[in-house]
Amino acid sequence: MSNKVVVENTLTPFIDHLKSLGYDVYTLYKNSNIENITSDEYKAIVVSGLDVLGTSGATHKNPPVPIIEASGRTPEEVHSIIESKYK
């Protein structure tokens, strides 16, 4: 599996941390492009809060990858969660 993740554009510390660990980070702009995430090529989607996904385009099938809420977590904790889903 590749090291591609999607991170909400406002989560700069998370983007920087994951990039420093070798991840290919793709940016999510307030859910406007979530409908474009239609495959499992990404390890996870990191959002500031699950309310970001509050549109009709976001369903349990689209996107088909784990969604991680960054609120209250450090970049290191989010990385650990991403890696734990693929052990």
Order of alpha helices (4+ residues) and beta strands (2+ residues): beta-alpha-beta-beta-beta-alpha
